[in-house]
Amino acid sequence: MFSTISLGALALGILPLVSPAVAAGPLSSPKRGLVFTPNSSHPNDYRIWTSKPSSLTWYYNYEPNPSSVFDSTLQADFEFVPMMWGGPSDPSDTSFLKTIQRLVEKGTNITNVLSFNEPDGPYQWGGSNMDPDVAAQVWVNNLEPLRKMGIRVGLPACTGAPSGLPWLKLFLDSCSKVISNGGPTKNCTFDFVTLHWYGPFEGLASHMGEYSAAFPNKTMWITEYNLNDQDLQSTQAFYNISAEYFDRLDFVERYSLFGAFRSQVSNIGPNAAMLSESGELTDIGAWYLGRQGTGVVPTTGSSKNGASGMAITALFGAITSVAGLLNF
């Protein structure tokens, strides 16, 4: 939930390229995935995400096992990506590894795995609050063996705070010591970089630039992102600009907007939700699925004429803000 501006965004070349003509981005993209957070009060909401037409090609649920509500969906059509959310109380515990091995043995084609969720963040903010040394031991015991099975593993997804990259450095240094075990120096390996961001687009582009500089030649998954606690027009503008950006960059392999829930239960503000209070797709929800906008207002569930037009107007304001960075 932090935003900083740096030359990293300029290094990626985004700022001079944003324009009104491209800001809305393509309606559909195979890069898009679902951050699945089930709603016990409305258990059938899950049907929305796999109903056709839908751009979504993959999902995760912060757990090692797939969600049973998607059992009828083929892995080839809607890929489940397991996550090792945090560390077990005993770092030598290999329960996560065994769970993935069982899934594979039963015929589930697991090709990608996500690792620790915001290990630099406290529990009360949704982080897994892991010590880098302990995380290194857990990684070597559970995730390195998966890579030997041919499964791709993502680097831990730190918060967007300044603590993220320093935590990863400590983790990788410690992981190298654990895997080397007193012998010749080895390094823990990963296949893609994973990051989170909540805040303005300028900060997102900068954050991505910093990660690209720290981990060159690695693809990137943005597994949580949104503009939190802002007005509807600004939130829609952020969605459109960021989607166009992700879809245009080859090194962005996948992304998943955090917002697959109803507006009244959203912990990032009602306007960031993809469903209204009554469970209808909002404009952002419809756009994310590759459909035309609905005009549904998140907080009321009613359709408001001109909503899309206001979003386009807001895009110009966002673009002006981004372009202003070129002057510093």
Secondary structure per residue as TSV (DSSP state, phi and psi in degrees):
chain	resnum	aa	ss	phi	psi
A	1	M	-	360.0	32.2
A	2	F	-	-121.8	151.2
A	3	S	-	-133.8	126.3
A	4	T	-	-134.9	148.5
A	5	I	-	-108.2	133.9
A	6	S	-	-146.0	176.3
A	7	L	T	-71.0	-6.4
A	8	G	H	-59.3	-37.6
A	9	A	H	-65.6	-39.1
A	10	L	H	-65.7	-35.9
A	11	A	H	-62.9	-31.4
A	12	L	H	-78.1	-13.6
A	13	G	T	78.5	19.1
A	14	I	-	-78.7	-42.0
A	15	L	G	-59.3	-43.8
A	16	P	G	-71.1	-12.5
A	17	L	G	-98.2	-14.4
A	18	V	-	-70.8	130.1
A	19	S	-	-147.2	158.1
A	20	P	T	-57.6	-29.3
A	21	A	T	-69.3	-27.4
A	22	V	T	-115.7	-3.3
A	23	A	T	-63.3	-29.3
A	24	A	T	-71.3	-25.8
A	25	G	-	71.4	168.5
A	26	P	-	-69.0	146.1
A	27	L	S	-67.1	-36.8
A	28	S	-	-117.8	145.7
A	29	S	-	-155.2	132.0
A	30	P	T	-72.2	-7.6
A	31	K	T	-75.7	-17.7
A	32	R	B	-79.0	138.3
A	33	G	E	-130.6	174.9
A	34	L	E	-110.5	128.3
A	35	V	E	-90.2	100.8
A	36	F	-	-87.9	117.5
A	37	T	-	-126.3	97.0
A	38	P	-	-63.0	148.5
A	39	N	-	-111.6	109.5
A	40	S	T	-64.7	-25.8
A	41	S	T	-76.7	-24.3
A	42	H	S	-136.9	70.5
A	43	P	G	-63.9	-19.5
A	44	N	G	-87.5	1.1
A	45	D	G	-60.7	-23.6
A	46	Y	G	-58.3	-27.6
A	47	R	H	-61.3	-27.8
A	48	I	H	-59.6	-38.4
A	49	W	H	-76.7	-20.5
A	50	T	H	-110.9	0.3
A	51	S	S	-70.8	140.4
A	52	K	S	-83.2	146.7
A	53	P	S	-79.8	147.7
A	54	S	-	-148.4	136.8
A	55	S	-	-79.9	-15.3
A	56	L	-	-69.1	128.9
A	57	T	-	-116.5	-8.0
A	58	W	E	-157.9	164.5
A	59	Y	E	-153.7	160.9
A	60	Y	E	-139.9	160.6
A	61	N	-	-134.9	17.8
A	62	Y	S	70.7	12.9
A	63	E	S	-131.0	164.9
A	64	P	S	-80.7	-21.5
A	65	N	S	-105.0	147.5
A	66	P	-	-67.7	158.3
A	67	S	-	-77.5	130.5
A	68	S	G	-63.8	-24.6
A	69	V	G	-66.1	-17.0
A	70	F	G	-104.8	16.9
A	71	D	T	-60.8	-29.3
A	72	S	T	-82.7	-2.9
A	73	T	S	-96.8	131.1
A	74	L	-	-68.9	141.1
A	75	Q	T	-59.4	-32.6
A	76	A	T	-68.9	-24.9
A	77	D	T	-94.2	-31.5
A	78	F	S	-144.9	84.3
A	79	E	E	-67.3	125.6
A	80	F	E	-85.2	130.0
A	81	V	-	-114.0	108.6
A	82	P	-	-65.0	154.3
A	83	M	B	-130.5	138.0
A	84	M	-	-96.0	93.7
A	85	W	-	-60.7	-45.5
A	86	G	S	-150.0	-164.4
A	87	G	-	-101.0	146.3
A	88	P	-	-70.6	164.2
A	89	S	S	-62.4	-29.8
A	90	D	S	-108.3	112.8
A	91	P	T	-58.8	-19.8
A	92	S	T	-84.3	-5.6
A	93	D	-	-64.4	127.3
A	94	T	-	-113.8	30.8
A	95	S	H	-60.2	-40.6
A	96	F	H	-62.8	-46.7
A	97	L	H	-56.7	-46.0
A	98	K	H	-65.2	-35.7
A	99	T	H	-62.9	-44.5
A	100	I	H	-67.6	-39.2
A	101	Q	H	-61.5	-39.2
A	102	R	H	-66.1	-40.5
A	103	L	H	-59.9	-43.7
A	104	V	H	-65.4	-42.5
A	105	E	H	-62.7	-31.5
A	106	K	T	-83.1	-1.4
A	107	G	T	104.9	2.5
A	108	T	-	-78.0	125.6
A	109	N	-	-83.4	84.8
A	110	I	-	-84.4	118.5
A	111	T	-	-115.4	-19.7
A	112	N	E	-137.4	147.1
A	113	V	E	-136.8	139.2
A	114	L	B	-98.5	143.9
A	115	S	-	-105.3	-158.2
A	116	F	-	-47.5	133.8
A	117	N	B	-91.0	112.3
A	118	E	S	45.8	58.8
A	119	P	T	-65.6	-18.0
A	120	D	T	-88.2	-0.2
A	121	G	S	-106.7	151.8
A	122	P	-	-74.6	160.7
A	123	Y	G	-58.3	-39.5
A	124	Q	G	-66.4	-16.9
A	125	W	G	-102.1	6.9
A	126	G	T	93.5	5.6
A	127	G	-	-84.8	162.7
A	128	S	-	-92.3	-5.4
A	129	N	-	49.6	60.0
A	130	M	-	-106.4	139.4
A	131	D	-	-72.4	133.4
A	132	P	H	-56.3	-35.4
A	133	D	H	-68.2	-41.7
A	134	V	H	-67.8	-41.9
A	135	A	H	-58.8	-36.6
A	136	A	H	-64.0	-41.9
A	137	Q	H	-65.1	-42.9
A	138	V	H	-63.3	-41.1
A	139	W	H	-60.3	-48.6
A	140	V	H	-62.8	-35.8
A	141	N	H	-78.9	-28.7
A	142	N	H	-116.4	-34.7
A	143	L	T	-101.4	-37.0
A	144	E	H	-58.0	-41.8
A	145	P	H	-62.4	-29.7
A	146	L	H	-68.1	-37.5
A	147	R	H	-63.0	-34.4
A	148	K	H	-68.8	-19.4
A	149	M	T	-86.3	-1.8
A	150	G	T	90.9	9.1
A	151	I	-	-89.8	131.9
A	152	R	E	-79.1	138.7
A	153	V	E	-124.7	135.3
A	154	G	B	-92.3	146.8
A	155	L	-	-60.8	149.0
A	156	P	-	-51.5	142.8
A	157	A	B	-93.9	98.5
A	158	C	B	-79.0	168.4
A	159	T	-	-68.2	172.9
A	160	G	S	-83.2	6.6
A	161	A	S	-75.0	163.0
A	162	P	T	-61.0	-15.0
A	163	S	T	-74.8	-13.8
A	164	G	H	-62.9	-58.8
A	165	L	H	-63.5	-42.9
A	166	P	H	-58.9	-37.7
A	167	W	H	-62.4	-44.3
A	168	L	H	-63.1	-37.2
A	169	K	H	-63.7	-46.7
A	170	L	H	-61.3	-41.3
A	171	F	H	-61.9	-48.2
A	172	L	H	-67.4	-36.7
A	173	D	H	-63.1	-45.4
A	174	S	H	-67.6	-38.3
A	175	C	H	-63.2	-37.8
A	176	S	H	-62.0	-40.7
A	177	K	H	-67.0	-41.0
A	178	V	H	-65.7	-46.0
A	179	I	H	-74.9	-25.9
A	180	S	H	-74.6	-33.7
A	181	N	T	52.4	42.7
A	182	G	T	84.0	-5.7
A	183	G	S	-97.9	-157.5
A	184	P	S	-56.1	144.4
A	185	T	-	-64.0	128.0
A	186	K	-	-124.8	162.7
A	187	N	-	-121.8	143.7
A	188	C	-	-70.3	140.4
A	189	T	-	-114.2	152.5
A	190	F	-	-146.0	161.9
A	191	D	S	-105.3	-26.2
A	192	F	E	-153.2	157.9
A	193	V	E	-93.5	138.7
A	194	T	E	-121.9	133.7
A	195	L	E	-143.4	160.6
A	196	H	E	-121.8	152.4
A	197	W	E	-155.3	133.8
A	198	Y	E	-131.9	116.3
A	199	G	S	150.4	-171.9
A	200	P	-	-62.9	158.3
A	201	F	H	-60.2	-39.2
A	202	E	H	-57.0	-42.0
A	203	G	H	-68.6	-37.3
A	204	L	H	-60.3	-48.5
A	205	A	H	-62.1	-39.9
A	206	S	H	-64.8	-44.2
A	207	H	H	-60.8	-42.8
A	208	M	H	-64.6	-37.9
A	209	G	H	-62.7	-39.5
A	210	E	H	-65.1	-40.1
A	211	Y	H	-70.1	-36.7
A	212	S	H	-64.6	-36.9
A	213	A	H	-70.5	-36.9
A	214	A	H	-74.9	-32.2
A	215	F	S	-130.4	69.7
A	216	P	T	-64.3	151.5
A	217	N	T	66.2	20.6
A	218	K	-	-114.5	139.6
A	219	T	E	-74.6	167.4
A	220	M	E	-130.6	136.9
A	221	W	E	-114.8	126.0
A	222	I	E	-101.2	98.7
A	223	T	E	-94.1	-9.5
A	224	E	E	-148.0	129.0
A	225	Y	E	-163.5	152.8
A	226	N	E	178.5	168.8
A	227	L	-	-100.6	110.5
A	228	N	-	-91.0	143.1
A	229	D	S	56.9	44.8
A	230	Q	-	-125.2	172.2
A	231	D	-	-68.9	163.7
A	232	L	H	-61.9	-45.2
A	233	Q	H	-62.6	-42.6
A	234	S	H	-65.9	-38.4
A	235	T	H	-67.0	-41.5
A	236	Q	H	-65.0	-40.3
A	237	A	H	-62.8	-42.5
A	238	F	H	-60.0	-45.6
A	239	Y	H	-58.5	-49.5
A	240	N	H	-63.6	-43.8
A	241	I	H	-68.0	-43.2
A	242	S	H	-68.3	-38.3
A	243	A	H	-63.1	-43.7
A	244	E	H	-61.6	-40.3
A	245	Y	H	-63.4	-50.8
A	246	F	H	-60.6	-42.6
A	247	D	H	-68.7	-26.5
A	248	R	H	-82.9	-26.5
A	249	L	-	-88.7	121.7
A	250	D	T	-64.2	-32.0
A	251	F	T	-78.4	-11.4
A	252	V	E	-82.8	106.1
A	253	E	E	-82.6	-42.3
A	254	R	E	-150.2	158.3
A	255	Y	E	-151.8	154.0
A	256	S	-	-143.0	115.3
A	257	L	-	-72.2	129.7
A	258	F	S	-84.5	111.1
A	259	G	-	168.5	15.3
A	260	A	-	-84.1	62.8
A	261	F	S	-156.9	172.9
A	262	R	B	-78.0	152.5
A	263	S	G	-62.6	-31.9
A	264	Q	G	-74.9	-15.0
A	265	V	G	-107.9	6.5
A	266	S	-	-70.5	129.4
A	267	N	T	-94.0	10.0
A	268	I	T	-125.3	19.8
A	269	G	-	98.7	143.9
A	270	P	G	-64.0	-31.7
A	271	N	G	-73.3	-15.2
A	272	A	G	-86.6	-8.8
A	273	A	-	-76.6	149.2
A	274	M	S	-90.3	-7.4
A	275	L	B	-125.0	144.5
A	276	S	-	-77.8	177.5
A	277	E	T	-57.8	-32.0
A	278	S	T	-92.4	4.7
A	279	G	S	88.5	13.3
A	280	E	-	-87.2	151.4
A	281	L	B	-67.5	129.8
A	282	T	-	-79.2	177.7
A	283	D	H	-55.8	-48.3
A	284	I	H	-61.8	-42.5
A	285	G	H	-61.0	-43.6
A	286	A	H	-67.3	-44.7
A	287	W	H	-59.5	-41.9
A	288	Y	H	-63.9	-33.0
A	289	L	T	-82.2	-1.2
A	290	G	T	88.9	21.3
A	291	R	-	-111.1	171.4
A	292	Q	-	-72.6	154.0
A	293	G	-	-61.1	152.7
A	294	T	-	-100.1	-22.7
A	295	G	-	76.1	5.9
A	296	V	B	-75.8	128.9
A	297	V	-	-83.1	127.0
A	298	P	T	-55.7	-38.8
A	299	T	T	-84.2	-14.5
A	300	T	T	-123.0	-26.6
A	301	G	-	83.7	-2.5
A	302	S	-	-88.9	160.0
A	303	S	B	-90.4	133.6
A	304	K	-	-119.2	114.4
A	305	N	T	-60.6	136.6
A	306	G	T	88.7	2.2
A	307	A	H	-60.8	-42.8
A	308	S	H	-67.4	-35.8
A	309	G	H	-63.9	-39.7
A	310	M	H	-64.9	-35.2
A	311	A	H	-64.6	-39.4
A	312	I	H	-65.1	-40.8
A	313	T	H	-60.0	-41.5
A	314	A	H	-64.7	-30.1
A	315	L	H	-58.9	-39.7
A	316	F	H	-62.9	-36.9
A	317	G	H	-66.1	-41.4
A	318	A	H	-65.7	-40.3
A	319	I	H	-65.3	-40.0
A	320	T	H	-60.9	-40.5
A	321	S	H	-63.6	-42.8
A	322	V	H	-64.8	-44.8
A	323	A	H	-63.2	-29.6
A	324	G	H	-63.5	-22.3
A	325	L	G	-65.0	-23.3
A	326	L	G	-66.9	-14.1
A	327	N	G	-90.4	-6.9
A	328	F	-	-88.0	360.0
